[in-house]
């Protein structure tokens, strides 16, 4: 049973890597993002999307921790 689980995890990781590789290879067009008058450098679409994903993966848990602490303080004030 353990070998089947390892094989399924290996297949899933391989599929994930191939999907990411296909996404990066298909999105090589350069773009420049503009935000509040500031223009960023020319970067491939895939790099911009992956950077946004990684920033969101870091910012989400940090905001969750911050908001969780705020709600604990609010609950303590109500008690």
N, CA, C and O atoms as CSV, one atom per row, in Angstrom:
chain,resi,resn,atom,element,x,y,z
A,1,UNK,N,N,0.824,-1.197,0.000
A,1,UNK,CA,C,0.000,0.000,0.000
A,1,UNK,C,C,0.870,1.263,0.000
A,1,UNK,O,O,0.541,2.263,-0.639
A,2,UNK,N,N,1.988,1.192,0.734
A,2,UNK,CA,C,2.872,2.346,0.812
A,2,UNK,C,C,3.475,2.675,-0.551
A,2,UNK,O,O,3.624,3.843,-0.909
A,3,UNK,N,N,3.826,1.615,-1.317
A,3,UNK,CA,C,4.409,1.830,-2.643
A,3,UNK,C,C,3.399,2.448,-3.609
A,3,UNK,O,O,3.766,3.280,-4.438
A,4,UNK,N,N,2.146,2.054,-3.508
A,4,UNK,CA,C,1.104,2.626,-4.365
A,4,UNK,C,C,0.942,4.108,-4.059
A,4,UNK,O,O,0.801,4.921,-4.973
A,5,UNK,N,N,0.961,4.462,-2.783
A,5,UNK,CA,C,0.818,5.861,-2.381
A,5,UNK,C,C,1.998,6.684,-2.899
A,5,UNK,O,O,1.809,7.787,-3.411
A,6,UNK,N,N,3.206,6.155,-2.769
A,6,UNK,CA,C,4.389,6.852,-3.278
A,6,UNK,C,C,4.315,7.013,-4.789
A,6,UNK,O,O,4.684,8.063,-5.314
A,7,UNK,N,N,3.851,6.003,-5.489
A,7,UNK,CA,C,3.750,6.076,-6.932
A,7,UNK,C,C,2.711,7.121,-7.349
A,7,UNK,O,O,2.946,7.878,-8.291
A,8,UNK,N,N,1.579,7.170,-6.668
A,8,UNK,CA,C,0.561,8.171,-6.984
A,8,UNK,C,C,1.063,9.584,-6.703
A,8,UNK,O,O,0.792,10.502,-7.477
A,9,UNK,N,N,1.782,9.763,-5.618
A,9,UNK,CA,C,2.346,11.086,-5.316
A,9,UNK,C,C,3.369,11.468,-6.379
A,9,UNK,O,O,3.408,12.618,-6.817
A,10,UNK,N,N,4.196,10.515,-6.796
A,10,UNK,CA,C,5.179,10.766,-7.846
A,10,UNK,C,C,4.526,11.156,-9.159
A,10,UNK,O,O,4.986,12.074,-9.838
A,11,UNK,N,N,3.465,10.469,-9.515
A,11,UNK,CA,C,2.735,10.789,-10.745
A,11,UNK,C,C,2.117,12.181,-10.651
A,11,UNK,O,O,2.154,12.942,-11.618
A,12,UNK,N,N,1.553,12.516,-9.498
A,12,UNK,CA,C,0.955,13.838,-9.317
A,12,UNK,C,C,2.010,14.934,-9.424
A,12,UNK,O,O,1.773,15.953,-10.072
A,13,UNK,N,N,3.169,14.742,-8.798
A,13,UNK,CA,C,4.247,15.738,-8.857
A,13,UNK,C,C,4.747,15.885,-10.287
A,13,UNK,O,O,4.980,17.004,-10.744
A,14,UNK,N,N,4.913,14.784,-10.995
A,14,UNK,CA,C,5.340,14.838,-12.390
A,14,UNK,C,C,4.317,15.583,-13.247
A,14,UNK,O,O,4.693,16.403,-14.085
A,15,UNK,N,N,3.045,15.307,-13.046
A,15,UNK,CA,C,1.983,16.009,-13.781
A,15,UNK,C,C,2.017,17.508,-13.470
A,15,UNK,O,O,1.855,18.329,-14.372
A,16,UNK,N,N,2.224,17.866,-12.215
A,16,UNK,CA,C,2.287,19.270,-11.818
A,16,UNK,C,C,3.473,19.967,-12.475
A,16,UNK,O,O,3.337,21.087,-12.966
A,17,UNK,N,N,4.622,19.321,-12.488
A,17,UNK,CA,C,5.812,19.903,-13.116
A,17,UNK,C,C,5.607,20.072,-14.617
A,17,UNK,O,O,5.981,21.102,-15.178
A,18,UNK,N,N,5.023,19.086,-15.267
A,18,UNK,CA,C,4.768,19.189,-16.711
A,18,UNK,C,C,3.756,20.289,-17.023
A,18,UNK,O,O,3.884,20.983,-18.031
A,19,UNK,N,N,2.760,20.448,-16.170
A,19,UNK,CA,C,1.767,21.505,-16.364
A,19,UNK,C,C,2.412,22.876,-16.230
A,19,UNK,O,O,2.151,23.764,-17.042
A,20,UNK,N,N,3.245,23.059,-15.223
A,20,UNK,CA,C,3.933,24.339,-15.027
A,20,UNK,C,C,4.872,24.615,-16.197
A,20,UNK,O,O,4.933,25.742,-16.688
A,21,UNK,N,N,5.595,23.609,-16.643
A,21,UNK,CA,C,6.495,23.767,-17.783
A,21,UNK,C,C,5.728,24.166,-19.042
A,21,UNK,O,O,6.161,25.057,-19.772
A,22,UNK,N,N,4.609,23.523,-19.300
A,22,UNK,CA,C,3.789,23.878,-20.474
A,22,UNK,C,C,3.268,25.307,-20.358
A,22,UNK,O,O,3.239,26.037,-21.348
A,23,UNK,N,N,2.857,25.709,-19.158
A,23,UNK,CA,C,2.362,27.077,-18.952
A,23,UNK,C,C,3.463,28.093,-19.240
A,23,UNK,O,O,3.229,29.092,-19.921
A,24,UNK,N,N,4.655,27.839,-18.725
A,24,UNK,CA,C,5.768,28.774,-18.926
A,24,UNK,C,C,6.159,28.840,-20.400
A,24,UNK,O,O,6.405,29.927,-20.923
A,25,UNK,N,N,6.219,27.704,-21.067
A,25,UNK,CA,C,6.619,27.698,-22.476
A,25,UNK,C,C,5.573,28.335,-23.380
A,25,UNK,O,O,5.926,28.889,-24.421
A,26,UNK,N,N,4.304,28.271,-23.014
A,26,UNK,CA,C,3.240,28.842,-23.844
A,26,UNK,C,C,3.020,30.335,-23.601
A,26,UNK,O,O,2.321,30.981,-24.381
A,27,UNK,N,N,3.591,30.890,-22.551
A,27,UNK,CA,C,3.352,32.295,-22.200
A,27,UNK,C,C,4.655,33.071,-22.128
A,27,UNK,O,O,5.014,33.600,-21.076
A,28,UNK,N,N,5.356,33.138,-23.241
A,28,UNK,CA,C,6.640,33.830,-23.294
A,28,UNK,C,C,6.531,35.269,-23.821
A,28,UNK,O,O,7.550,35.950,-23.940
A,29,UNK,N,N,5.331,35.740,-24.137
A,29,UNK,CA,C,5.170,37.090,-24.636
A,29,UNK,C,C,5.544,38.083,-23.530
A,29,UNK,O,O,5.168,37.901,-22.372
A,30,UNK,N,N,6.280,39.126,-23.892
A,30,UNK,CA,C,6.679,40.135,-22.910
A,30,UNK,C,C,5.583,41.168,-22.743
A,30,UNK,O,O,4.950,41.596,-23.709
A,31,UNK,N,N,5.372,41.563,-21.488
A,31,UNK,CA,C,4.399,42.608,-21.181
A,31,UNK,C,C,5.033,43.558,-20.174
A,31,UNK,O,O,6.005,43.214,-19.502
A,32,UNK,N,N,4.476,44.741,-20.081
A,32,UNK,CA,C,4.897,45.712,-19.090
A,32,UNK,C,C,3.653,46.156,-18.339
A,32,UNK,O,O,2.715,46.675,-18.945
A,33,UNK,N,N,3.635,45.961,-17.038
A,33,UNK,CA,C,2.487,46.351,-16.241
A,33,UNK,C,C,2.621,47.801,-15.799
A,33,UNK,O,O,3.718,48.255,-15.476
A,34,UNK,N,N,1.506,48.530,-15.784
A,34,UNK,CA,C,1.480,49.910,-15.319
A,34,UNK,C,C,0.520,50.003,-14.153
A,34,UNK,O,O,-0.625,49.557,-14.236
A,35,UNK,N,N,1.002,50.594,-13.053
A,35,UNK,CA,C,0.176,50.739,-11.858
A,35,UNK,C,C,0.431,52.112,-11.253
A,35,UNK,O,O,1.556,52.423,-10.861
A,36,UNK,N,N,-0.605,52.926,-11.178
A,36,UNK,CA,C,-0.530,54.291,-10.626
A,36,UNK,C,C,0.570,55.118,-11.290
A,36,UNK,O,O,1.293,55.858,-10.623
A,37,UNK,N,N,0.686,54.981,-12.602
A,37,UNK,CA,C,1.660,55.761,-13.349
A,37,UNK,C,C,3.051,55.161,-13.367
A,37,UNK,O,O,3.919,55.658,-14.084
A,38,UNK,N,N,3.289,54.108,-12.600
A,38,UNK,CA,C,4.596,53.460,-12.577
A,38,UNK,C,C,4.570,52.285,-13.537
A,38,UNK,O,O,3.700,51.419,-13.439
A,39,UNK,N,N,5.514,52.251,-14.460
A,39,UNK,CA,C,5.584,51.168,-15.438
A,39,UNK,C,C,6.692,50.209,-15.042
A,39,UNK,O,O,7.820,50.620,-14.772
A,40,UNK,N,N,6.361,48.947,-15.010
A,40,UNK,CA,C,7.344,47.930,-14.659
A,40,UNK,C,C,8.165,47.521,-15.860
A,40,UNK,O,O,7.878,47.945,-16.979
A,41,UNK,N,N,9.183,46.703,-15.645
A,41,UNK,CA,C,10.019,46.241,-16.761
A,41,UNK,C,C,9.270,45.236,-17.637
A,41,UNK,O,O,8.248,44.681,-17.234
A,42,UNK,N,N,9.789,45.017,-18.822
A,42,UNK,CA,C,9.225,44.027,-19.732
A,42,UNK,C,C,9.549,42.627,-19.202
A,42,UNK,O,O,10.717,42.250,-19.112
A,43,UNK,N,N,8.519,41.867,-18.855
A,43,UNK,CA,C,8.688,40.511,-18.335
A,43,UNK,C,C,7.736,39.569,-19.068
A,43,UNK,O,O,6.686,39.998,-19.545
A,44,UNK,N,N,8.094,38.291,-19.160
A,44,UNK,CA,C,7.164,37.324,-19.767
A,44,UNK,C,C,5.884,37.190,-18.926
A,44,UNK,O,O,5.916,37.332,-17.704
A,45,UNK,N,N,4.784,36.920,-19.588
A,45,UNK,CA,C,3.494,36.771,-18.913
A,45,UNK,C,C,3.572,35.696,-17.829
A,45,UNK,O,O,3.045,35.877,-16.731
A,46,UNK,N,N,4.226,34.585,-18.139
A,46,UNK,CA,C,4.298,33.487,-17.175
A,46,UNK,C,C,5.009,33.916,-15.899
A,46,UNK,O,O,4.607,33.511,-14.808
A,47,UNK,N,N,6.057,34.726,-16.013
A,47,UNK,CA,C,6.784,35.182,-14.831
A,47,UNK,C,C,5.924,36.106,-13.981
A,47,UNK,O,O,5.951,36.027,-12.753
A,48,UNK,N,N,5.168,36.973,-14.622
A,48,UNK,CA,C,4.283,37.887,-13.892
A,48,UNK,C,C,3.206,37.097,-13.143
A,48,UNK,O,O,2.917,37.394,-11.984
A,49,UNK,N,N,2.623,36.110,-13.784
A,49,UNK,CA,C,1.573,35.299,-13.158
A,49,UNK,C,C,2.137,34.483,-11.993
A,49,UNK,O,O,1.513,34.404,-10.934
A,50,UNK,N,N,3.298,33.884,-12.179
A,50,UNK,CA,C,3.902,33.080,-11.115
A,50,UNK,C,C,4.308,33.963,-9.936
A,50,UNK,O,O,4.145,33.565,-8.783
A,51,UNK,N,N,4.835,35.159,-10.212
A,51,UNK,CA,C,5.187,36.086,-9.122
A,51,UNK,C,C,3.939,36.494,-8.341
A,51,UNK,O,O,3.971,36.552,-7.111
A,52,UNK,N,N,2.850,36.775,-9.037
A,52,UNK,CA,C,1.606,37.144,-8.363
A,52,UNK,C,C,1.095,35.989,-7.504
A,52,UNK,O,O,0.610,36.210,-6.394
A,53,UNK,N,N,1.201,34.767,-8.007
A,53,UNK,CA,C,0.793,33.589,-7.246
A,53,UNK,C,C,1.630,33.441,-5.977
A,53,UNK,O,O,1.084,33.215,-4.897
A,54,UNK,N,N,2.941,33.566,-6.101
A,54,UNK,CA,C,3.820,33.425,-4.943
A,54,UNK,C,C,3.602,34.533,-3.909
A,54,UNK,O,O,3.614,34.270,-2.707
A,55,UNK,N,N,3.405,35.756,-4.369
A,55,UNK,CA,C,3.123,36.864,-3.446
A,55,UNK,C,C,1.814,36.609,-2.715
A,55,UNK,O,O,1.722,36.857,-1.513
A,56,UNK,N,N,0.813,36.123,-3.413
A,56,UNK,CA,C,-0.463,35.802,-2.777
A,56,UNK,C,C,-0.349,34.663,-1.783
A,56,UNK,O,O,-1.009,34.667,-0.744
A,57,UNK,N,N,0.498,33.677,-2.104
A,57,UNK,CA,C,0.683,32.554,-1.187
A,57,UNK,C,C,1.384,32.986,0.096
A,57,UNK,O,O,1.197,32.361,1.140
A,58,UNK,N,N,2.183,34.039,0.035
A,58,UNK,CA,C,2.858,34.554,1.229
A,58,UNK,C,C,1.955,35.537,1.966
A,58,UNK,O,O,1.850,35.492,3.192
A,59,UNK,N,N,1.305,36.424,1.220
A,59,UNK,CA,C,0.490,37.471,1.837
A,59,UNK,C,C,-0.776,36.912,2.489
A,59,UNK,O,O,-1.207,37.425,3.522
A,60,UNK,N,N,-1.369,35.893,1.918
A,60,UNK,CA,C,-2.604,35.332,2.460
A,60,UNK,C,C,-2.465,34.837,3.889
A,60,UNK,O,O,-3.229,35.266,4.754
A,61,UNK,N,N,-1.516,33.949,4.169
A,61,UNK,CA,C,-1.351,33.479,5.555
A,61,UNK,C,C,-0.948,34.590,6.522
A,61,UNK,O,O,-1.369,34.584,7.679
A,62,UNK,N,N,-0.136,35.543,6.057
A,62,UNK,CA,C,0.256,36.652,6.934
A,62,UNK,C,C,-0.968,37.471,7.311
A,62,UNK,O,O,-1.140,37.818,8.479
A,63,UNK,N,N,-1.821,37.785,6.342
A,63,UNK,CA,C,-3.048,38.522,6.644
A,63,UNK,C,C,-3.976,37.704,7.534
A,63,UNK,O,O,-4.631,38.258,8.417
A,64,UNK,N,N,-4.041,36.400,7.314
A,64,UNK,CA,C,-4.864,35.539,8.154
A,64,UNK,C,C,-4.405,35.550,9.604
A,64,UNK,O,O,-5.229,35.619,10.516
A,65,UNK,N,N,-3.103,35.482,9.823
A,65,UNK,CA,C,-2.567,35.552,11.187
A,65,UNK,C,C,-2.873,36.906,11.828
A,65,UNK,O,O,-3.278,36.979,12.988
A,66,UNK,N,N,-2.673,37.970,11.057
A,66,UNK,CA,C,-2.920,39.315,11.568
A,66,UNK,C,C,-4.387,39.505,11.931
A,66,UNK,O,O,-4.701,40.027,13.001
A,67,UNK,N,N,-5.277,39.089,11.052
A,67,UNK,CA,C,-6.709,39.251,11.323
A,67,UNK,C,C,-7.168,38.327,12.451
A,67,UNK,O,O,-8.065,38.683,13.214
A,68,UNK,N,N,-6.559,37.145,12.561
A,68,UNK,CA,C,-6.883,36.237,13.656
A,68,UNK,C,C,-6.513,36.839,14.998
A,68,UNK,O,O,-7.260,36.705,15.967
A,69,UNK,N,N,-5.367,37.502,15.062
A,69,UNK,CA,C,-4.952,38.158,16.308
A,69,UNK,C,C,-5.855,39.325,16.639
A,69,UNK,O,O,-6.172,39.563,17.804
A,70,UNK,N,N,-6.275,40.064,15.603
A,70,UNK,CA,C,-7.190,41.177,15.856
A,70,UNK,C,C,-8.519,40.681,16.410
A,70,UNK,O,O,-9.098,41.308,17.297
A,71,UNK,N,N,-9.001,39.558,15.888
A,71,UNK,CA,C,-10.279,39.042,16.372
A,71,UNK,C,C,-10.142,38.515,17.799
A,71,UNK,O,O,-11.092,38.612,18.576
A,72,UNK,N,N,-8.978,37.957,18.164
A,72,UNK,CA,C,-8.766,37.508,19.544
A,72,UNK,C,C,-8.773,38.702,20.487
A,72,UNK,O,O,-9.340,38.623,21.577
A,73,UNK,N,N,-8.159,39.792,20.090
A,73,UNK,CA,C,-8.150,41.002,20.934
A,73,UNK,C,C,-9.565,41.536,21.076
A,73,UNK,O,O,-9.955,41.952,22.167
A,74,UNK,N,N,-10.340,41.533,20.002
A,74,UNK,CA,C,-11.729,42.022,20.054
A,74,UNK,C,C,-12.563,41.138,20.960
A,74,UNK,O,O,-13.402,41.648,21.702
A,75,UNK,N,N,-12.357,39.817,20.924
A,75,UNK,CA,C,-13.103,38.911,21.797
A,75,UNK,C,C,-12.749,39.115,23.261
A,75,UNK,O,O,-13.617,39.023,24.128
A,76,UNK,N,N,-11.495,39.389,23.541
A,76,UNK,CA,C,-11.067,39.631,24.915
A,76,UNK,C,C,-11.709,40.901,25.458
A,76,UNK,O,O,-12.059,40.965,26.637
A,77,UNK,N,N,-11.861,41.896,24.619
A,77,UNK,CA,C,-12.483,43.154,25.051
A,77,UNK,C,C,-13.969,42.951,25.364
A,77,UNK,O,O,-14.515,43.595,26.259
A,78,UNK,N,N,-14.618,42.047,24.615
A,78,UNK,CA,C,-16.035,41.817,24.835
A,78,UNK,C,C,-16.296,40.989,26.108
A,78,UNK,O,O,-17.364,41.098,26.710
A,79,UNK,N,N,-15.334,40.176,26.507
A,79,UNK,CA,C,-15.512,39.319,27.692
A,79,UNK,C,C,-15.351,40.066,28.972
A,79,UNK,O,O,-15.472,39.480,30.048
